[in-house]
Amino acid sequence: MKEYHHLGIPTSEKRTNEKYLEKYKMYISGYDESEFGVEWMRFEKESPLPELVKSIPHVAFKVDDLNAELEGKEILIEPNSPSKGVRVAFIIENGAPVEFIEFDD
């Protein structure tokens, strides 16, 4: 089952309350304050993430089984764990990045 989680929007502007994700050389902000899960993403020049993620907004869905959701999909970012209890992966859907998030309950 897929459940909407957030909308990630790349930006070059510094925003208030940014959190730095060193592994990805990026800043995120806005999600905690947004009623609709809007998350801003600002990338350092050295960010290892694909250009598609750094330049095109993405929609993210919470999923029950990340591996099952990835079957037969064009994977953009392989499954990884950005924080404890969380696994994510990105696919390409109709030319746009889509993120799947699995939480360890």
PyMOL commands that place a pseudoatom at each C-alpha (Angstrom):
pseudoatom trace, name=CA, resn=MET, resi=1, chain=A, elem=C, hetatm=0, pos=[0.000, 0.000, 0.000]
pseudoatom trace, name=CA, resn=LYS, resi=2, chain=A, elem=C, hetatm=0, pos=[1.270, 3.487, -0.876]
pseudoatom trace, name=CA, resn=GLU, resi=3, chain=A, elem=C, hetatm=0, pos=[0.400, 6.447, 1.316]
pseudoatom trace, name=CA, resn=TYR, resi=4, chain=A, elem=C, hetatm=0, pos=[1.380, 10.036, 0.473]
pseudoatom trace, name=CA, resn=HIS, resi=5, chain=A, elem=C, hetatm=0, pos=[4.239, 11.243, 2.697]
pseudoatom trace, name=CA, resn=HIS, resi=6, chain=A, elem=C, hetatm=0, pos=[5.742, 14.442, 1.256]
pseudoatom trace, name=CA, resn=LEU, resi=7, chain=A, elem=C, hetatm=0, pos=[6.590, 16.572, -1.743]
pseudoatom trace, name=CA, resn=GLY, resi=8, chain=A, elem=C, hetatm=0, pos=[10.300, 17.367, -2.102]
pseudoatom trace, name=CA, resn=ILE, resi=9, chain=A, elem=C, hetatm=0, pos=[11.154, 20.571, -3.944]
pseudoatom trace, name=CA, resn=PRO, resi=10, chain=A, elem=C, hetatm=0, pos=[14.727, 21.493, -4.918]
pseudoatom trace, name=CA, resn=THR, resi=11, chain=A, elem=C, hetatm=0, pos=[15.763, 25.064, -4.139]
pseudoatom trace, name=CA, resn=SER, resi=12, chain=A, elem=C, hetatm=0, pos=[18.926, 27.145, -4.173]
pseudoatom trace, name=CA, resn=GLU, resi=13, chain=A, elem=C, hetatm=0, pos=[17.641, 29.506, -1.464]
pseudoatom trace, name=CA, resn=LYS, resi=14, chain=A, elem=C, hetatm=0, pos=[18.659, 29.158, 2.178]
pseudoatom trace, name=CA, resn=ARG, resi=15, chain=A, elem=C, hetatm=0, pos=[15.581, 28.601, 4.352]
pseudoatom trace, name=CA, resn=THR, resi=16, chain=A, elem=C, hetatm=0, pos=[14.943, 28.811, 8.068]
pseudoatom trace, name=CA, resn=ASN, resi=17, chain=A, elem=C, hetatm=0, pos=[15.385, 25.704, 10.250]
pseudoatom trace, name=CA, resn=GLU, resi=18, chain=A, elem=C, hetatm=0, pos=[17.403, 23.778, 7.682]
pseudoatom trace, name=CA, resn=LYS, resi=19, chain=A, elem=C, hetatm=0, pos=[18.733, 20.369, 8.745]
pseudoatom trace, name=CA, resn=TYR, resi=20, chain=A, elem=C, hetatm=0, pos=[21.999, 19.209, 7.189]
pseudoatom trace, name=CA, resn=LEU, resi=21, chain=A, elem=C, hetatm=0, pos=[22.328, 15.658, 5.882]
pseudoatom trace, name=CA, resn=GLU, resi=22, chain=A, elem=C, hetatm=0, pos=[26.087, 15.189, 5.596]
pseudoatom trace, name=CA, resn=LYS, resi=23, chain=A, elem=C, hetatm=0, pos=[25.893, 11.856, 3.761]
pseudoatom trace, name=CA, resn=TYR, resi=24, chain=A, elem=C, hetatm=0, pos=[24.012, 13.537, 0.913]
pseudoatom trace, name=CA, resn=LYS, resi=25, chain=A, elem=C, hetatm=0, pos=[25.580, 17.004, 1.223]
pseudoatom trace, name=CA, resn=MET, resi=26, chain=A, elem=C, hetatm=0, pos=[22.158, 18.611, 1.319]
pseudoatom trace, name=CA, resn=TYR, resi=27, chain=A, elem=C, hetatm=0, pos=[19.857, 20.652, 3.543]
pseudoatom trace, name=CA, resn=ILE, resi=28, chain=A, elem=C, hetatm=0, pos=[16.186, 19.914, 4.136]
pseudoatom trace, name=CA, resn=SER, resi=29, chain=A, elem=C, hetatm=0, pos=[13.548, 22.152, 5.672]
pseudoatom trace, name=CA, resn=GLY, resi=30, chain=A, elem=C, hetatm=0, pos=[9.843, 22.822, 5.886]
pseudoatom trace, name=CA, resn=TYR, resi=31, chain=A, elem=C, hetatm=0, pos=[8.449, 19.314, 6.322]
pseudoatom trace, name=CA, resn=ASP, resi=32, chain=A, elem=C, hetatm=0, pos=[7.876, 19.589, 10.085]
pseudoatom trace, name=CA, resn=GLU, resi=33, chain=A, elem=C, hetatm=0, pos=[6.013, 22.876, 9.683]
pseudoatom trace, name=CA, resn=SER, resi=34, chain=A, elem=C, hetatm=0, pos=[3.994, 21.945, 6.595]
pseudoatom trace, name=CA, resn=GLU, resi=35, chain=A, elem=C, hetatm=0, pos=[0.421, 20.752, 6.849]
pseudoatom trace, name=CA, resn=PHE, resi=36, chain=A, elem=C, hetatm=0, pos=[0.807, 19.050, 3.471]
pseudoatom trace, name=CA, resn=GLY, resi=37, chain=A, elem=C, hetatm=0, pos=[4.341, 17.669, 3.790]
pseudoatom trace, name=CA, resn=VAL, resi=38, chain=A, elem=C, hetatm=0, pos=[6.161, 20.202, 1.622]
pseudoatom trace, name=CA, resn=GLU, resi=39, chain=A, elem=C, hetatm=0, pos=[9.909, 19.692, 2.044]
pseudoatom trace, name=CA, resn=TRP, resi=40, chain=A, elem=C, hetatm=0, pos=[12.532, 22.014, 0.581]
pseudoatom trace, name=CA, resn=MET, resi=41, chain=A, elem=C, hetatm=0, pos=[15.888, 20.541, -0.465]
pseudoatom trace, name=CA, resn=ARG, resi=42, chain=A, elem=C, hetatm=0, pos=[19.039, 22.608, -1.002]
pseudoatom trace, name=CA, resn=PHE, resi=43, chain=A, elem=C, hetatm=0, pos=[22.090, 20.795, -2.352]
pseudoatom trace, name=CA, resn=GLU, resi=44, chain=A, elem=C, hetatm=0, pos=[25.786, 21.505, -2.054]
pseudoatom trace, name=CA, resn=LYS, resi=45, chain=A, elem=C, hetatm=0, pos=[27.751, 21.401, -5.292]
pseudoatom trace, name=CA, resn=GLU, resi=46, chain=A, elem=C, hetatm=0, pos=[29.390, 18.125, -4.192]
pseudoatom trace, name=CA, resn=SER, resi=47, chain=A, elem=C, hetatm=0, pos=[26.100, 16.316, -3.469]
pseudoatom trace, name=CA, resn=PRO, resi=48, chain=A, elem=C, hetatm=0, pos=[26.344, 12.740, -4.763]
pseudoatom trace, name=CA, resn=LEU, resi=49, chain=A, elem=C, hetatm=0, pos=[22.620, 12.522, -5.544]
pseudoatom trace, name=CA, resn=PRO, resi=50, chain=A, elem=C, hetatm=0, pos=[21.430, 12.213, -9.165]
pseudoatom trace, name=CA, resn=GLU, resi=51, chain=A, elem=C, hetatm=0, pos=[20.776, 15.418, -11.078]
pseudoatom trace, name=CA, resn=LEU, resi=52, chain=A, elem=C, hetatm=0, pos=[17.132, 14.389, -11.540]
pseudoatom trace, name=CA, resn=VAL, resi=53, chain=A, elem=C, hetatm=0, pos=[16.582, 14.532, -7.746]
pseudoatom trace, name=CA, resn=LYS, resi=54, chain=A, elem=C, hetatm=0, pos=[18.503, 17.814, -7.457]
pseudoatom trace, name=CA, resn=SER, resi=55, chain=A, elem=C, hetatm=0, pos=[16.541, 19.536, -10.205]
pseudoatom trace, name=CA, resn=ILE, resi=56, chain=A, elem=C, hetatm=0, pos=[13.003, 18.067, -10.379]
pseudoatom trace, name=CA, resn=PRO, resi=57, chain=A, elem=C, hetatm=0, pos=[10.454, 17.970, -7.517]
pseudoatom trace, name=CA, resn=HIS, resi=58, chain=A, elem=C, hetatm=0, pos=[9.560, 14.499, -6.285]
pseudoatom trace, name=CA, resn=VAL, resi=59, chain=A, elem=C, hetatm=0, pos=[6.588, 12.965, -4.538]
pseudoatom trace, name=CA, resn=ALA, resi=60, chain=A, elem=C, hetatm=0, pos=[7.260, 10.500, -1.706]
pseudoatom trace, name=CA, resn=PHE, resi=61, chain=A, elem=C, hetatm=0, pos=[5.091, 7.624, -0.575]
pseudoatom trace, name=CA, resn=LYS, resi=62, chain=A, elem=C, hetatm=0, pos=[5.211, 5.607, 2.628]
pseudoatom trace, name=CA, resn=VAL, resi=63, chain=A, elem=C, hetatm=0, pos=[5.193, 1.906, 1.714]
pseudoatom trace, name=CA, resn=ASP, resi=64, chain=A, elem=C, hetatm=0, pos=[4.841, -1.297, 3.716]
pseudoatom trace, name=CA, resn=ASP, resi=65, chain=A, elem=C, hetatm=0, pos=[7.372, -3.315, 1.684]
pseudoatom trace, name=CA, resn=LEU, resi=66, chain=A, elem=C, hetatm=0, pos=[10.072, -1.318, -0.098]
pseudoatom trace, name=CA, resn=ASN, resi=67, chain=A, elem=C, hetatm=0, pos=[11.518, -4.305, -1.944]
pseudoatom trace, name=CA, resn=ALA, resi=68, chain=A, elem=C, hetatm=0, pos=[8.116, -5.312, -3.325]
pseudoatom trace, name=CA, resn=GLU, resi=69, chain=A, elem=C, hetatm=0, pos=[7.405, -1.757, -4.537]
pseudoatom trace, name=CA, resn=LEU, resi=70, chain=A, elem=C, hetatm=0, pos=[10.716, -1.676, -6.441]
pseudoatom trace, name=CA, resn=GLU, resi=71, chain=A, elem=C, hetatm=0, pos=[10.059, -4.848, -8.435]
pseudoatom trace, name=CA, resn=GLY, resi=72, chain=A, elem=C, hetatm=0, pos=[10.002, -4.084, -12.141]
pseudoatom trace, name=CA, resn=LYS, resi=73, chain=A, elem=C, hetatm=0, pos=[10.684, -0.359, -11.606]
pseudoatom trace, name=CA, resn=GLU, resi=74, chain=A, elem=C, hetatm=0, pos=[13.514, 1.780, -13.004]
pseudoatom trace, name=CA, resn=ILE, resi=75, chain=A, elem=C, hetatm=0, pos=[15.596, 2.424, -9.886]
pseudoatom trace, name=CA, resn=LEU, resi=76, chain=A, elem=C, hetatm=0, pos=[17.250, 5.830, -9.631]
pseudoatom trace, name=CA, resn=ILE, resi=77, chain=A, elem=C, hetatm=0, pos=[18.639, 5.528, -6.072]
pseudoatom trace, name=CA, resn=GLU, resi=78, chain=A, elem=C, hetatm=0, pos=[19.131, 2.077, -4.588]
pseudoatom trace, name=CA, resn=PRO, resi=79, chain=A, elem=C, hetatm=0, pos=[17.569, 1.278, -1.200]
pseudoatom trace, name=CA, resn=ASN, resi=80, chain=A, elem=C, hetatm=0, pos=[19.479, 2.914, 1.638]
pseudoatom trace, name=CA, resn=SER, resi=81, chain=A, elem=C, hetatm=0, pos=[18.984, 4.035, 5.219]
pseudoatom trace, name=CA, resn=PRO, resi=82, chain=A, elem=C, hetatm=0, pos=[19.264, 7.813, 5.744]
pseudoatom trace, name=CA, resn=SER, resi=83, chain=A, elem=C, hetatm=0, pos=[18.405, 7.417, 9.444]
pseudoatom trace, name=CA, resn=LYS, resi=84, chain=A, elem=C, hetatm=0, pos=[17.732, 4.679, 11.966]
pseudoatom trace, name=CA, resn=GLY, resi=85, chain=A, elem=C, hetatm=0, pos=[14.528, 2.764, 11.265]
pseudoatom trace, name=CA, resn=VAL, resi=86, chain=A, elem=C, hetatm=0, pos=[14.047, 4.269, 7.788]
pseudoatom trace, name=CA, resn=ARG, resi=87, chain=A, elem=C, hetatm=0, pos=[14.750, 2.796, 4.348]
pseudoatom trace, name=CA, resn=VAL, resi=88, chain=A, elem=C, hetatm=0, pos=[14.273, 4.783, 1.154]
pseudoatom trace, name=CA, resn=ALA, resi=89, chain=A, elem=C, hetatm=0, pos=[14.733, 4.353, -2.576]
pseudoatom trace, name=CA, resn=PHE, resi=90, chain=A, elem=C, hetatm=0, pos=[13.939, 6.438, -5.643]
pseudoatom trace, name=CA, resn=ILE, resi=91, chain=A, elem=C, hetatm=0, pos=[12.526, 5.281, -8.953]
pseudoatom trace, name=CA, resn=ILE, resi=92, chain=A, elem=C, hetatm=0, pos=[11.904, 7.086, -12.226]
pseudoatom trace, name=CA, resn=GLU, resi=93, chain=A, elem=C, hetatm=0, pos=[8.224, 7.265, -13.128]
pseudoatom trace, name=CA, resn=ASN, resi=94, chain=A, elem=C, hetatm=0, pos=[7.257, 8.948, -16.396]
pseudoatom trace, name=CA, resn=GLY, resi=95, chain=A, elem=C, hetatm=0, pos=[10.531, 10.930, -16.348]
pseudoatom trace, name=CA, resn=ALA, resi=96, chain=A, elem=C, hetatm=0, pos=[10.153, 12.161, -12.752]
pseudoatom trace, name=CA, resn=PRO, resi=97, chain=A, elem=C, hetatm=0, pos=[11.735, 10.976, -9.502]
pseudoatom trace, name=CA, resn=VAL, resi=98, chain=A, elem=C, hetatm=0, pos=[9.461, 9.192, -7.022]
pseudoatom trace, name=CA, resn=GLU, resi=99, chain=A, elem=C, hetatm=0, pos=[10.580, 8.241, -3.514]
pseudoatom trace, name=CA, resn=PHE, resi=100, chain=A, elem=C, hetatm=0, pos=[9.414, 5.233, -1.519]
pseudoatom trace, name=CA, resn=ILE, resi=101, chain=A, elem=C, hetatm=0, pos=[9.906, 5.275, 2.270]
pseudoatom trace, name=CA, resn=GLU, resi=102, chain=A, elem=C, hetatm=0, pos=[9.659, 2.253, 4.544]
pseudoatom trace, name=CA, resn=PHE, resi=103, chain=A, elem=C, hetatm=0, pos=[9.564, 2.792, 8.315]
pseudoatom trace, name=CA, resn=ASP, resi=104, chain=A, elem=C, hetatm=0, pos=[10.602, 0.125, 10.778]
pseudoatom trace, name=CA, resn=ASP, resi=105, chain=A, elem=C, hetatm=0, pos=[7.652, 0.014, 13.158]
for i in range(1, 105): cmd.bond("trace and resi %d" % i, "trace and resi %d" % (i + 1))
show_as sticks, trace
zoom trace
